[in-house]
């Protein structure tokens, strides 16, 4: 039986099932965006800003993601965004494949059952490897559709990867992400053409989750 969002969230926020919870973070981070969204974006794990605010991709990587989404007709208030790993790894290290699998099997699987997205976009290696089920290169597989229990999954680069690029490599990577996102939006619109995918203005996530941030600092 599928849990309700309230049941899932309560289980998430009280979770202490793996060592990541004890690595000095403020506790599990949840999602941003509505449960009715046809598009689900799955990142890797929270960084320092995300750990403060309790939601994924609101720091520099999230701001770059927002720009990329706007370019293909999306805003953050219209898509569901979450992470494979809910707690911040110490020193912002990349979560391992095993850590991603353990956390996702506990929490992400429930989110997918609740949201029932038409399309999933996985951002970066950790998310991609979870959906493909094994260690594999994101560079060789980005832009190629996967199937996850009947849901089409599009792997693409994590925004943090773009922030590390320069010159020609940055330009090329940005265009690759643009076309990956464009393909994902087109497939989502085929499934749910009447959904409003973009608001008139970009979402100010830091303002939206300011109260949650304050609560996490108590």
One Martini backbone bead per residue (centre of mass of N, CA, C, O) as a GRO file, in nm:
protein
  218
    1UNK     BB    1   0.096   0.037   0.024
    2UNK     BB    2   0.072   0.363  -0.026
    3UNK     BB    3   0.194   0.630   0.097
    4UNK     BB    4   0.163   0.919   0.220
    5UNK     BB    5   0.309   1.212   0.240
    6UNK     BB    6   0.297   1.235   0.549
    7UNK     BB    7   0.421   0.958   0.609
    8UNK     BB    8   0.683   0.994   0.456
    9UNK     BB    9   0.786   1.255   0.597
   10UNK     BB   10   0.798   1.141   0.882
   11UNK     BB   11   1.001   0.916   0.815
   12UNK     BB   12   1.225   1.098   0.708
   13UNK     BB   13   1.268   1.307   0.956
   14UNK     BB   14   1.328   1.030   1.151
   15UNK     BB   15   1.573   0.930   1.013
   16UNK     BB   16   1.851   0.669   1.115
   17UNK     BB   17   1.960   0.426   0.906
   18UNK     BB   18   2.234   0.584   0.846
   19UNK     BB   19   2.549   0.732   0.871
   20UNK     BB   20   2.482   1.013   0.741
   21UNK     BB   21   2.319   1.128   0.987
   22UNK     BB   22   2.617   1.134   1.155
   23UNK     BB   23   2.783   1.379   0.973
   24UNK     BB   24   2.672   1.678   1.082
   25UNK     BB   25   2.391   1.729   1.007
   26UNK     BB   26   2.040   1.851   1.009
   27UNK     BB   27   1.917   1.643   0.829
   28UNK     BB   28   1.678   1.566   0.639
   29UNK     BB   29   1.574   1.621   0.315
   30UNK     BB   30   1.343   1.713   0.099
   31UNK     BB   31   1.128   1.870  -0.114
   32UNK     BB   32   1.029   2.025  -0.419
   33UNK     BB   33   0.721   2.067  -0.507
   34UNK     BB   34   0.468   1.900  -0.657
   35UNK     BB   35   0.288   1.591  -0.660
   36UNK     BB   36   0.161   1.664  -0.966
   37UNK     BB   37   0.411   1.637  -1.124
   38UNK     BB   38   0.539   1.510  -1.426
   39UNK     BB   39   0.822   1.616  -1.319
   40UNK     BB   40   1.124   1.456  -1.208
   41UNK     BB   41   1.401   1.553  -1.003
   42UNK     BB   42   1.727   1.388  -0.949
   43UNK     BB   43   1.972   1.411  -0.737
   44UNK     BB   44   2.215   1.352  -0.504
   45UNK     BB   45   2.295   1.582  -0.268
   46UNK     BB   46   2.337   1.780  -0.009
   47UNK     BB   47   2.450   2.077   0.073
   48UNK     BB   48   2.491   2.346   0.269
   49UNK     BB   49   2.232   2.498   0.183
   50UNK     BB   50   2.040   2.254   0.192
   51UNK     BB   51   2.091   2.193   0.492
   52UNK     BB   52   1.965   2.460   0.589
   53UNK     BB   53   1.671   2.442   0.424
   54UNK     BB   54   1.567   2.128   0.349
   55UNK     BB   55   1.633   2.144   0.033
   56UNK     BB   56   1.689   2.101  -0.293
   57UNK     BB   57   1.854   2.300  -0.497
   58UNK     BB   58   1.940   2.628  -0.366
   59UNK     BB   59   2.203   2.687  -0.456
   60UNK     BB   60   2.415   2.728  -0.709
   61UNK     BB   61   2.301   2.479  -0.860
   62UNK     BB   62   2.001   2.564  -0.840
   63UNK     BB   63   2.027   2.833  -0.996
   64UNK     BB   64   2.116   2.696  -1.257
   65UNK     BB   65   1.872   2.516  -1.292
   66UNK     BB   66   1.661   2.740  -1.317
   67UNK     BB   67   1.774   2.851  -1.585
   68UNK     BB   68   1.741   2.589  -1.747
   69UNK     BB   69   1.437   2.559  -1.709
   70UNK     BB   70   1.350   2.830  -1.833
   71UNK     BB   71   1.464   2.761  -2.127
   72UNK     BB   72   1.225   2.507  -2.133
   73UNK     BB   73   0.954   2.595  -1.968
   74UNK     BB   74   1.036   2.609  -1.652
   75UNK     BB   75   0.948   2.580  -1.300
   76UNK     BB   76   0.996   2.492  -0.970
   77UNK     BB   77   0.677   2.500  -0.895
   78UNK     BB   78   0.627   2.258  -1.141
   79UNK     BB   79   0.842   2.071  -1.005
   80UNK     BB   80   0.998   1.779  -0.888
   81UNK     BB   81   1.246   1.786  -0.621
   82UNK     BB   82   1.523   1.566  -0.548
   83UNK     BB   83   1.711   1.304  -0.377
   84UNK     BB   84   1.888   1.031  -0.321
   85UNK     BB   85   2.025   1.186  -0.085
   86UNK     BB   86   1.919   1.344   0.223
   87UNK     BB   87   2.205   1.368   0.346
   88UNK     BB   88   2.489   1.529   0.427
   89UNK     BB   89   2.794   1.485   0.341
   90UNK     BB   90   3.093   1.508   0.442
   91UNK     BB   91   3.247   1.763   0.269
   92UNK     BB   92   3.073   1.715   0.005
   93UNK     BB   93   3.071   1.441  -0.078
   94UNK     BB   94   3.022   1.181  -0.276
   95UNK     BB   95   2.809   0.954  -0.301
   96UNK     BB   96   2.766   0.637  -0.296
   97UNK     BB   97   2.614   0.379  -0.442
   98UNK     BB   98   2.518   0.247  -0.174
   99UNK     BB   99   2.396   0.500  -0.045
  100UNK     BB  100   2.193   0.557  -0.268
  101UNK     BB  101   2.041   0.287  -0.258
  102UNK     BB  102   1.953   0.288   0.036
  103UNK     BB  103   1.795   0.558   0.041
  104UNK     BB  104   1.611   0.518  -0.209
  105UNK     BB  105   1.467   0.258  -0.105
  106UNK     BB  106   1.332   0.419   0.131
  107UNK     BB  107   1.232   0.706  -0.027
  108UNK     BB  108   1.214   0.739  -0.340
  109UNK     BB  109   1.009   0.515  -0.395
  110UNK     BB  110   0.781   0.667  -0.249
  111UNK     BB  111   0.777   0.921  -0.419
  112UNK     BB  112   0.709   0.785  -0.689
  113UNK     BB  113   0.437   0.664  -0.587
  114UNK     BB  114   0.307   0.942  -0.524
  115UNK     BB  115   0.362   1.108  -0.796
  116UNK     BB  116   0.375   0.968  -1.071
  117UNK     BB  117   0.562   1.026  -1.303
  118UNK     BB  118   0.620   1.068  -1.644
  119UNK     BB  119   0.913   1.193  -1.573
  120UNK     BB  120   1.268   1.141  -1.529
  121UNK     BB  121   1.541   1.337  -1.401
  122UNK     BB  122   1.885   1.271  -1.383
  123UNK     BB  123   2.142   1.423  -1.177
  124UNK     BB  124   2.398   1.256  -1.233
  125UNK     BB  125   2.569   0.976  -1.132
  126UNK     BB  126   2.414   0.871  -0.883
  127UNK     BB  127   2.133   0.874  -1.008
  128UNK     BB  128   2.193   0.709  -1.261
  129UNK     BB  129   2.297   0.448  -1.116
  130UNK     BB  130   2.035   0.379  -0.981
  131UNK     BB  131   1.855   0.346  -1.243
  132UNK     BB  132   2.065   0.136  -1.385
  133UNK     BB  133   2.211  -0.055  -1.144
  134UNK     BB  134   2.508   0.068  -1.202
  135UNK     BB  135   2.814   0.128  -1.290
  136UNK     BB  136   2.845   0.440  -1.476
  137UNK     BB  137   2.860   0.670  -1.737
  138UNK     BB  138   2.735   0.984  -1.785
  139UNK     BB  139   2.877   1.071  -2.051
  140UNK     BB  140   2.774   0.810  -2.219
  141UNK     BB  141   2.441   0.845  -2.117
  142UNK     BB  142   2.354   1.104  -2.179
  143UNK     BB  143   2.040   1.135  -2.348
  144UNK     BB  144   1.946   0.846  -2.262
  145UNK     BB  145   1.699   0.633  -2.237
  146UNK     BB  146   1.524   0.501  -1.966
  147UNK     BB  147   1.381   0.237  -1.759
  148UNK     BB  148   1.137   0.273  -1.475
  149UNK     BB  149   0.874   0.106  -1.433
  150UNK     BB  150   0.766   0.271  -1.708
  151UNK     BB  151   0.962   0.514  -1.669
  152UNK     BB  152   1.107   0.769  -1.813
  153UNK     BB  153   1.470   0.829  -1.823
  154UNK     BB  154   1.685   1.121  -1.795
  155UNK     BB  155   2.015   1.174  -1.833
  156UNK     BB  156   2.225   1.425  -1.674
  157UNK     BB  157   2.384   1.680  -1.570
  158UNK     BB  158   2.500   1.832  -1.309
  159UNK     BB  159   2.530   2.156  -1.217
  160UNK     BB  160   2.809   2.121  -1.075
  161UNK     BB  161   2.957   2.045  -1.334
  162UNK     BB  162   2.921   2.318  -1.480
  163UNK     BB  163   3.074   2.490  -1.258
  164UNK     BB  164   3.359   2.338  -1.347
  165UNK     BB  165   3.352   2.468  -1.617
  166UNK     BB  166   3.521   2.584  -1.924
  167UNK     BB  167   3.461   2.727  -2.196
  168UNK     BB  168   3.394   2.498  -2.428
  169UNK     BB  169   3.294   2.288  -2.220
  170UNK     BB  170   3.064   2.461  -2.111
  171UNK     BB  171   2.905   2.509  -2.370
  172UNK     BB  172   2.857   2.211  -2.440
  173UNK     BB  173   2.717   2.123  -2.174
  174UNK     BB  174   2.479   2.320  -2.187
  175UNK     BB  175   2.359   2.210  -2.451
  176UNK     BB  176   2.313   1.923  -2.355
  177UNK     BB  177   2.117   1.995  -2.128
  178UNK     BB  178   1.909   2.139  -2.295
  179UNK     BB  179   1.829   1.891  -2.475
  180UNK     BB  180   1.752   1.703  -2.248
  181UNK     BB  181   1.526   1.880  -2.127
  182UNK     BB  182   1.360   1.911  -2.383
  183UNK     BB  183   1.294   1.609  -2.412
  184UNK     BB  184   1.152   1.581  -2.138
  185UNK     BB  185   0.927   1.785  -2.186
  186UNK     BB  186   0.803   1.657  -2.437
  187UNK     BB  187   0.727   1.388  -2.298
  188UNK     BB  188   0.547   1.509  -2.077
  189UNK     BB  189   0.344   1.651  -2.276
  190UNK     BB  190   0.240   1.391  -2.399
  191UNK     BB  191   0.112   1.293  -2.122
  192UNK     BB  192   0.064   1.621  -2.010
  193UNK     BB  193  -0.064   1.886  -2.186
  194UNK     BB  194  -0.240   2.055  -1.948
  195UNK     BB  195  -0.003   2.137  -1.797
  196UNK     BB  196   0.157   2.380  -1.596
  197UNK     BB  197   0.512   2.440  -1.640
  198UNK     BB  198   0.489   2.769  -1.611
  199UNK     BB  199   0.560   3.056  -1.466
  200UNK     BB  200   0.600   3.399  -1.500
  201UNK     BB  201   0.813   3.336  -1.267
  202UNK     BB  202   1.058   3.277  -1.080
  203UNK     BB  203   1.155   3.096  -0.806
  204UNK     BB  204   1.194   3.182  -0.456
  205UNK     BB  205   1.330   2.954  -0.252
  206UNK     BB  206   1.457   3.106  -0.012
  207UNK     BB  207   1.190   3.241   0.069
  208UNK     BB  208   1.000   2.992   0.084
  209UNK     BB  209   1.224   2.837   0.300
  210UNK     BB  210   1.285   3.017   0.555
  211UNK     BB  211   1.125   2.873   0.782
  212UNK     BB  212   1.268   2.602   0.760
  213UNK     BB  213   1.547   2.707   0.822
  214UNK     BB  214   1.485   2.808   1.106
  215UNK     BB  215   1.399   2.531   1.224
  216UNK     BB  216   1.688   2.393   1.167
  217UNK     BB  217   1.830   2.609   1.387
  218UNK     BB  218   1.697   2.524   1.674
   0.00000   0.00000   0.00000
